Amino acid sequence: MKKLYILFFIFIFSCQTEENILVEDNSQNIKPSLPLHLFLERVNQNNTSVDNILDGTSAIKVKLPVQITLNNTVLIVNDSNDYILVENLKNQSASDDDIVNYQFPITIELRNYQNITVSNQSQLNNIINNNQNISEISCINIQFPISINLYNSNSQIANTIDFSNKIQLMNFLSNASNDLIYQLKYPLVIIDPNTVPQTVNSNLQTLSLIENAINICGNNAGNFDDFVTIITSGNWKIDYLFEDNENQTNDFIGYAFSFLSNGSILVQKNGVSYNGTWQYYEDSGSYKFDIEFDEDDFDDIEEDWNIIEFSNNIVYLKDGDNFLTFSKL
C-alpha cells in the first residue's frame, strides 16, 4: 500500500508544469514544522476520534463491523450507532478491566486514511505506538478544490498541485518532507463551525479561523474543569515546541515531566532531575498554565501559556506566536 502511494505521489509531481515565478511574499510560506501545517493536518485528517470509546486512541479508527469481547461479553459493533453499547458495557461495573479484545483479523484506518489489515494485538499495539494520537478538528472544512504552490530553496515556484478532497490533501501534508516549503493559493473558502463560508486571504486568517474552531469542537470544547486532574495524572513529554519562529522540539527529547498537585514540576532525563513550578488560573475568560524553572535549559518553555485545548492524553498551549504541546507518556 505504501509503495503504491509513493508511486502515485511521484506521478502527481511529475505531471505538474514547472513555473519560474518569483515568490515575493515569503510570509505566506508554510513548512511541516510550523503550527499551521499541523492544524491543516487536523482539519483534513480521518475522523479517528469518533470511535475512541472502542479503541481508546485517535491514532487509528477501527473499520466496522468488528467483533469484540468486553468484560466477558461478546459484542458485534456493526456501525457507529453501536458505540453506545460499548460505552454502556464499560459503565456497568467499576471492577471490570474494560479492555476491548478484538476478534482478529481487523481492518484499521490511519489519520491519513490508509487502510491496514491487522492480524493480532501485538501488531495493533505497534501501529498505535508508531502513529500520533491526534484528534481531528471536525467542525471546520476547507472548500475544495484548492491549489498549493511548491518551490525551491531560492523561493522559485517549482510547480502547482491541485487537490479535490481531504484525502488527497491529507496525504500530501502527512508525507511532506521537513525541508519542503509550500504556499496555499489564496483566496480560500473555509466553512466555519456555523456552516458559514468564510473567505480567507492569508495564513494568519486561516490560522485564526482554525484556532477559533478549536474552542467549539476541540477536545475540551471550552470545558476546563478537568484540566488540573488531567495534568497532574501521570507523566508527560513535549510533543511539539515552536518558539521564536523555530521548531525546538528536538531540544526536549527524552525529558519526562510530572506536574504535581502541590504546584511543583519534576522533570527527569537519564537519571538527572530538574525542578520547577506550575500554576493554573483564569484571567479575563482565558485559561492560563504558567510554567517556571530555575534552570536555563528550560527557558524556552517558561511562559504564561494560554490553554487552547486538552484531553486525557494531550495538552495544546499557545503564547503569542509560540506553541507548546504535551502528550501523555
N, C-alpha and C positions, 0 to 999 in steps of 0.2 A: 504493500500500500504506500509506504513512504517513498520507495524508489519511483513508483508510478507518479506520485505527486511531484517529485523533484523534476522528472522529465517534463511534466505538464507546466511546471513553473518556468523552466528554461524556455519552453516553447512560447509561453506568453511574452517573455522578454525578447525573444528573437523576432517576434512578429512586429515589434514596435519600430517606428521610424525615428531615427536619431534627429534631434532638433538642437542646433547650436544656438540657443537663446540665452543671453546673459540674465542671471537672476539678480535683480537689483535689491530686492527686499529680503535680506537674509534673516530678518526677524520672524519670517514665516517658516523657516527651516525646522524640520522635525527629525529627531534621532530616536532610536529604540530606547535610549537611556532617559529620555525626557518624560515628565509626568503625562503630557498629552498623549503620547504614544500608548502608555499603559491604560489610560482612560478610554482611548479608542478601542483597544482590545476588549475591555469590559463591556462597552456598548455593543460590540458586534459579535461577542463570543456566544457559544452554545449556552442554552439555558440550563446550566449544570446544577444550579442550586435548587431546582424545582423538586428534586427527589432526595433532598438531604435527610429527611426522616427515614429513608430507606438505606442509603449508602453512607451517610454521615460525612460527606465531603463535597465540595464544589469543584474538585479536580476532575470528576467524571460524572456521567449520567448513565444509569443502567437502562438498557433498552427493554421495553415491555412487549409481551408478558414475560414474567420471570417467576419461578417457584422458589420460595424461601421457607426456612424453618426458623421460627422466632418464639423463644420461651416455650419450647416443646409443642408448638402449634405449627402445622403445615399450612401455608397460605400461598395462593396464586395471585400475584399482583397483575391484573390484566391491563389496566390503564391508570391514568393519573387519579381517577376518582377513588382508586383503592388505596391511595397513600394514607387516607384517614384510618383505614383498617390497621395499617402498620402502626400508626400513632396510638390507636386505641389499645392494641396489644402491649405496646411498651408502657402504657399508663396503667395497666391493670394491677400491677403489683410493684412495690418498691424493692422487693427482694430478688426480682429477676435480673439476669445479666443484660437483657435487651440486645444481645448480639444477633445480628442477622446472618444466617447461614444460607448461602445460595446453593441451588441445585445446578452444578456446572455441567456443560459449558454455558456461559452467558456472553452477551454482547454488550459492550460499553461504548459510550461516545466521549471523546475528549472535548476540551474547551474549543479546539479548532475544528470540531465536527468530525474528526477522524473516528472511524469505527474499528474496534478491536475485539476479536473473539478471545475470551479468557477461559482457560481450562481448569484453573484451580485457585485457591485462596492465596497461595504464595505469589503467583503471577499477578493477581489483582493488587496485593499489597505493594508490590514493586512498582506497578504503574501509578498507583496513588502517590507513593513516596517520591516518584520522579516527575510529577506534574504539579503545577502550582494550584493551591487550594484557594482560588479567587472566584468570587461570585460575579454574576453579570449585573449591569445596570440596565434594567429591563424596561423602564418607563420612558425612555428617550430613544428615538430612532433616526438614523440618517436616511434621507430620501435618496434613493438610487434612481439612475446611475450617477456615479461620481468618477472623477479622474484624479490621478496622482502623478506628479512630475518627479522623476528621479534625475540626479545629476552627479557630476564627478567632483573631485576634490577642489577644483577651481570654480565651483558653483556654476558650471555649464550644464544646462538641461540635457541629459542623455536620451531620455525617452519619456513617453507618457503611457500610463496604463489605465485602462477603463475597467470599472467594477460595476456589476449589475446587481449584486446581492451581498448579504452579510457573510456568507460562507467564503466567497472569493476574497473579500476584504480581510476577513479574519485570518485566512491562510497566508496572505501577504504579510500582515502585521506580525503574526506569530513566528514566521520564518525569516524575518528581516535580520540581516547581519548587523553587528554592532557598529560597523563603520558606514552603514547606509545613511544617506541624507535624502529626505524627500519633502515635498510640499503638497498639501491639499489644494486643489484648484477651486478657488472661491469665485463666486458665492456658492455656499451650500445651503440646503434647506434641511433643517432638523425639526422633527416633530417632538414638541416638548411634552412633559407629563400630563398636560391638559389637552393633548392631541391637537394643539395649535401649531401650524407650521411657522417656524422662525427662520428667517434668512440671516446667515452669519457670513462675515466677510474677512475674518481673521482668526488666527489661533487663539488669541485672547478671548474673543467672543465664544468660540467653540468650547474652550476650557471652562469658562464661566457658566455656560448653559449646562454642561455635564455636571459640574460641581453642585449647581442648584438642584439638579435632578436627584443627586445622592440624598439630599435632605428629605426627599419624598419616597424614594424606593430603594434607598441603601439598606445595608444590613440592619442598622438600628432604627432607621426611618424616624429620627427625631426623639426616640426614647432613650434617655441617658441614665435611667435609674439604675441599671445593672452594671455600669462601667466599672465601679470600684470593685465589685465582686469578681468581675472577669479579669481585670488587670492584676489583681492580687492572687489569682489562681494559676499555679504552675510557672514554668519558665518561658521566656520569650527570646527571640532573636531578631536582629534587624534584617528585614527582607528587602528594604529599599530606602536609600537616603540620597536625596537630591538637595545639595547645599551649595550656595554661591555659584549657581549655574553649572555645577558639575555633579556627576553621579559618583558618590563616595561610598557606595555600599560595600565595596571590597575592603575598605579600611576597618570594617567591623565584623569580618568573617570569624566565626569561632567564639564570639562572645555570647554568654548566656546571661540574660537579665532576669532578676527576681524583684518584683515590686511588692514589698512587704506592707502589711496592713498598718504598720506604725508610721508609714511615710518615708521609710528608708529604701534605698535601692542596693542590692547586692549583685555585682557583676563578676563573673568568673570566666577565665580562659587559661588553659594549660596550667591549672593549679594556682594561678595568681588571682587574688581577689581585689576588687575595687568597690568603693562605697560612694553613694550619692543620696539624694533626697528627691521625692516627688510630691506634687500637690495637685489635687483635682478641685476645681471650683467653677462657678458660673459667673460670668461678667457680661452684663447687658444682653442677655439672651444667648451668648456664646459660651460653650463649654470648654474649659481650659485644662491642659495637662502640662504642668510646669516641671521640668527636669533640670536638676543641678548636680554638678560633680566638682570635686576639688582637683582631680587630675586633668592635665591639659589634653590627654588623649581623647577626652570626651567633649571637647569644646564644640564640635560640630553638631552635637545633639542637645546641647544646653540651650533650650528655647522655652518660651512660654507658648506651647503649641496649642492650636485650635484642634479640637477633636471633630473630624468631619465624618467618620464612620467607624463602626466597630462591630465585631461579632465575638463568639466564644473563641475564635481561632485567629483573628486578625484585627489590628487597630491601625487606622489611617489618620495621620496627623498632618497639619499644614501650618506654616507661619510665613506669611507673605508669599514669596516665590519658592520657598523651601518646603520639601515634602519628606515625611518620615513614616515608614510602615514597619510595625512589629508583627511578627507571626508567632504562634504558639509552637514551642519545641515539642 
